[in-house]
Amino acid sequence: MREESRTIRVYTMPLEMPCGPAASCCGPIGQTEEEIEQLRWGLEHTVLGAWVEIINIRQKLNLQRDAAALTVLQAFGPMALPVLTVDGQIVSIGPPEVPELVAKLRATFASAASAKSS
């Protein structure tokens, strides 16, 4: 990882049908492997200096690193996924509009870089 890189953490979980595939009470939650990889690839190739870390919420989370995402998940549950953070700050909740997300991330990275050089 390069010195100027910043990590975008994507909190997600594999797609599942909590009430079963034929249930009418709720829909699927989580993301397919293809959706997760598309998001990773899209962010890494459009946001200069970004490194994307995919974090499966079904694995043990780190309270210090994952505090913001844990707060969102405790409040809204897995329907809030994917949750994206940069430097521990939430930048997106729920399925993102990628062009809007990329613009926001580029602005976030640019402002951090200018603050660092000041």
C-alpha positions in Angstrom: 0.0 0.0 0.0 1.4 3.4 -1.0 2.0 6.1 1.7 -0.7 8.4 0.2 -3.3 5.7 0.1 -6.4 5.9 2.2 -8.6 3.0 3.1 -12.3 2.9 2.2 -13.9 0.2 4.4 -17.0 -1.5 3.0 -19.0 -3.3 5.6 -21.2 -5.9 4.0 -22.4 -9.5 4.3 -23.1 -12.3 1.8 -26.6 -12.2 0.3 -29.1 -14.2 2.4 -32.8 -14.7 2.5 -33.7 -14.5 6.2 -37.3 -15.7 5.8 -36.5 -18.2 3.0 -36.5 -17.9 -0.7 -40.3 -18.1 -1.2 -41.3 -15.8 1.8 -43.3 -12.7 1.1 -42.6 -11.0 4.5 -39.1 -9.7 3.7 -36.6 -9.6 0.9 -33.0 -10.5 0.6 -30.3 -8.7 2.7 -26.6 -8.4 1.9 -24.8 -8.3 -1.4 -23.8 -10.9 -3.9 -20.1 -11.5 -4.5 -20.4 -9.8 -7.9 -21.9 -6.7 -6.4 -19.2 -6.5 -3.8 -16.4 -7.0 -6.3 -18.0 -4.4 -8.7 -18.1 -1.9 -5.9 -14.5 -2.6 -4.9 -13.2 -2.4 -8.5 -15.2 0.7 -9.2 -13.9 2.6 -6.2 -10.3 1.4 -6.5 -10.2 2.4 -10.2 -12.0 5.8 -9.9 -10.9 7.2 -6.6 -7.1 8.0 -6.9 -5.1 6.8 -3.9 -7.9 4.6 -2.5 -7.5 1.1 -1.2 -10.8 -0.7 -0.5 -11.1 -3.2 2.4 -14.2 -5.4 2.4 -15.3 -6.4 5.9 -17.9 -9.1 6.3 -20.1 -8.1 9.3 -20.6 -11.8 10.1 -17.0 -12.0 11.2 -15.8 -10.5 14.5 -15.5 -6.7 14.2 -12.9 -4.5 15.9 -14.7 -2.1 18.3 -12.0 0.6 17.8 -11.7 0.4 14.0 -15.4 -0.4 13.3 -17.2 1.8 15.9 -19.1 4.0 13.4 -20.3 1.1 11.3 -21.3 -0.8 14.5 -23.4 2.2 15.6 -25.2 2.2 12.2 -25.8 -1.5 12.3 -27.1 -1.5 15.8 -29.6 1.3 14.9 -30.7 0.0 11.5 -29.6 -3.6 11.2 -28.3 -5.3 8.1 -30.7 -3.5 5.8 -28.3 -0.5 6.1 -25.6 -2.5 4.2 -23.3 -1.8 2.6 -21.8 0.8 5.0 -18.8 2.7 3.8 -16.3 4.5 6.0 -13.1 6.6 5.4 -10.9 7.2 8.5 -13.7 5.9 10.7 -16.3 8.4 9.4 -19.4 7.1 7.6 -19.6 8.2 4.0 -22.4 6.0 2.7 -25.2 3.8 4.1 -27.2 1.5 1.9 -26.7 0.7 -1.8 -24.7 3.6 -3.1 -25.2 5.7 -6.2 -21.6 5.1 -7.4 -21.1 8.3 -9.4 -22.3 10.4 -6.4 -20.2 8.3 -4.0 -17.1 8.6 -6.2 -17.5 12.4 -6.3 -17.9 12.6 -2.5 -14.9 10.3 -1.9 -12.7 12.3 -4.3 -13.6 15.5 -2.5 -12.9 13.9 0.9 -9.5 12.6 -0.3 -8.6 16.0 -1.9 -9.5 18.0 1.2 -7.5 15.7 3.4 -4.5 15.9 1.0 -4.6 19.7 1.0 -4.9 19.8 4.8 -2.0 17.5 5.1 0.2 19.7 2.8 -0.7 22.9 4.7 
